Amino acid sequence: MENLITLVNKIQRACTALGDYGEASALPTLWDSLPSIAVVGGQSSGKSSVLESIVGKDFLPRGSGIVTRRPLVLQLHKSEEGSREYAEFLHLPRKRFTDFSAVRREIQDETDRETGRSKQISSVPIHLSIYSPNVVNLTLIDLPGLTKVAVEGQPDSIVHDIENMVRSYIEKPNCIILAISPANQDLATSDAIKISREVDPTGERTLGVLTKIDLMDKGTDAVDMLEGKSYRLKFPWVGVVNRSQADINKNVDMIAARRREREYFSNTPEYKHLAHRMGSEHLAKMLSKHLETVIKSRIPSIQSLINKTVSELETELSRLGKPVAADAGGKLYMIMEISRAFDQTYKDHLDGVRPGGDKIYNVFDNQLPAALKRLQFDKQLAMENIRKIITEADGYQPHLIAPEQGYRRLIESTIITIRGPAEAAVDAVHALLKDLIHKAISETLELKQYPGLRVEVGNAAIESLDRMKEESKKATLQLVDMECSYLTVDFFRKLPQDVEKGGNPTHSIFDRYNDSYLRRIGTTVLSYVNQVCASLRNSIPKSIVYCQVREAKRNLLVHFFTELGKMEPKRLSALLNEDPAIMERRTALAKRLELYRAAQSEIDTVAWSK
């Protein structure tokens, strides 16, 4: 079982070296999945003394105010009996500390290196490993002490900053909370219990420790608290008796302090029945056993996370691509392949394999018909306008049977207004085709790797669309002009020929300009124009698809490929200059993949041996 804690220790150290210590990151984090014990307590709660009692050494910085300003990941390794005790820091991998006062100084110095000599805090952890025959295999994370007020030199936000840091650790479901509370204070006001209750209201993950039991007022005791009557947790409370400040000043030996602690609980009548589960030694063993049990239960989920993340990292590294070819031919081939991948993605959008192409049909089925319907033919065919055009078309010689020239002018002036919707349809499809260019570029993963090529391909594609738009506009407007230049004679031949329309010889010429006669002309013209609209509603989409959509599918990058063959090697190289951010991400992903593969191998070994 001891190798389970050793395994987590290895992975935690590797995570920290990689910069993965559970903070928000765009990269997957392994740290959060690892079970850990976070030590939480208010300032002056005896938190440091508890840790030193567990280790059996004086090694933590002491003083007034906030002393712990960075998380300290403390990994204890039980070594063989008779072996020498020493400590190692992750940031000083080849240096062994046998003088534990030097360990204290290094913790202070390393804190200052990260935060400066101010009293600021940092979430970047310090990793300290202690090897001793007098410890149990255990990992603890010592967090800054909770405080209620900022002292001189600290920002006003320090109280909330520390709370937020502590909460970010203990709110994770894999975190075991070691809540340190002084027995000579009311549990209801305990900082550790208050914040633990917020993230673990049922007490399933919280282990309670009572300090300063020996400092309680005469006539009072901590029995109700230790028996869980004052505040119940899932696991029994543990009481400890730490060294007093006078003992610390006199450098009282830890072994002697532990012996005095055992004697205190054994000889004090109130605590004699609880003595078997009191004291620092029992606390250390209980924590080690509990951590091992939790790690064992979490191994399947950690394996699952690691296997899933390895697959995701491998996939993303594959998408980021390999380094660029060195020779000009290789670079040209690479550019052509990436451009073809973009071109295929673009075609997929148009063909319905990917979304977006359906919006073009919406232009033909909704926007164009709606625009044609909005055309105000009423203005062109108003009574006064018909009278004016018919009269002007007759000139000095009034028409004899039907005002043919007037009809033609009325029809032409009305049909010509269809150019507006036709042109708008061309522009709308052009805008959609341009949008699909941007979509296809963003979906072509290879182009993300090379910003220069991305810009060049995008510009070339849009220039091609612009040329196609001009051709399409020319062809589409010609359809409208054709309808103006030649009228369908059969339509007029099929109109009923009555005496009013043919002209009644008993009426004077000027009777032909009465309202009834002009209204009939307007109705006839409107009927013909509606027929033309119906025809153009079908032919305009055909022209647009032929000139724009079909051409975009066939020849979007033809001009670009022609120019590509003429480029000098230097220009080709410039197109394949990689985005520094992608290079950094590839390096970070490769390192993280290495970590996960190593963790995968380690945890699989443990799982099989289990």
Helices and strands as residue ranges (DSSP letters): H 2-18, G 31-33, E 36-41, H 47-55, E 72-78, E 86-89, E 92-97, H 100-115, E 126-132, E 138-142, H 158-170, E 175-182, G 187-189, H 191-199, E 206-211, G 213-215, H 223-226, E 238-239, H 245-249, H 254-267, G 269-277, H 280-320, H 328-351, H 358-362, I 363-367, H 368-374, H 377-380, H 383-394, H 404-415, G 416-418, H 419-443, H 445-449, H 451-485, H 489-493, H 499-502, G 509-513, H 515-544, I 545-549, H 550-555, H 558-564, H 569-575, H 580-609
